[in-house]
Amino acid sequence: MAKFEECLQRLEKIVQELEKGDVPLEMSLTLFEEGMHLSSTCRKELEQAEGKVEILLKKNGKLQAEPFEPLTEKSPARG
């Protein structure tokens, strides 16, 4: 799952760079393209994880897929 977190962190950095508005147009396009690729990668990993959760639920005798609700960890506020 480290790959997902790495992609998400890089995507956040790209968004921050683009939101600043001081990036040249050519660089903005490059960052945007990289961001779209990272977004696609993250979405695919989430879909795979969702599929695995559904399979595990079915193996435990449940016939209907249930939504996956991840445990949220309370992290210290970033400052």
C-alpha positions in Angstrom: 0.0 0.0 0.0 3.1 2.3 0.2 2.7 2.9 -3.5 -0.8 4.4 -3.0 0.5 6.7 -0.2 3.5 7.8 -2.3 1.2 8.6 -5.3 -1.2 10.5 -3.1 1.6 12.6 -1.5 3.1 13.5 -4.9 -0.4 14.4 -6.2 -0.9 16.7 -3.2 2.5 18.4 -4.0 1.5 18.9 -7.6 -1.8 20.5 -6.7 0.0 22.8 -4.3 2.4 23.9 -7.1 -0.4 24.5 -9.5 -2.4 26.4 -7.0 0.5 28.8 -6.4 0.0 30.0 -10.0 3.7 31.0 -10.5 4.6 27.9 -12.5 5.3 28.5 -16.2 2.7 27.2 -18.6 4.8 24.4 -20.0 5.7 23.2 -16.5 2.0 23.5 -15.5 1.1 21.2 -18.3 3.8 18.7 -17.4 2.6 18.7 -13.8 -1.0 18.4 -14.8 -0.2 15.4 -17.0 1.7 13.7 -14.1 -1.1 14.5 -11.8 -3.7 12.8 -14.1 -1.5 9.7 -14.3 -1.1 9.6 -10.5 -4.8 10.1 -10.1 -5.5 7.2 -12.4 -3.0 5.0 -10.6 -4.6 5.8 -7.2 -8.1 5.1 -8.5 -7.0 1.7 -9.8 -5.4 0.7 -6.5 -8.5 1.7 -4.6 -10.7 -0.3 -7.0 -8.5 -3.4 -6.5 -8.6 -2.9 -2.7 -12.4 -2.6 -2.9 -12.6 -5.8 -4.9 -10.5 -7.7 -2.3 -12.7 -6.5 0.5 -15.8 -7.7 -1.3 -14.2 -11.1 -1.9 -13.2 -11.4 1.8 -16.7 -10.5 2.9 -18.2 -13.1 0.6 -15.8 -15.8 1.9 -17.1 -15.1 5.4 -20.6 -16.2 4.4 -22.0 -12.9 3.3 -23.6 -12.9 -0.1 -23.9 -9.2 -0.6 -21.0 -6.8 -0.9 -20.7 -4.2 1.8 -19.0 -0.8 1.6 -15.5 -0.7 2.9 -15.1 1.7 5.8 -11.4 2.1 6.7 -10.4 2.7 10.2 -9.3 6.3 10.5 -6.3 7.0 12.6 -6.2 10.3 14.5 -3.0 11.9 13.4 -1.4 15.0 15.0 -2.3 18.3 13.3 0.2 19.4 10.7 1.6 22.8 11.5 
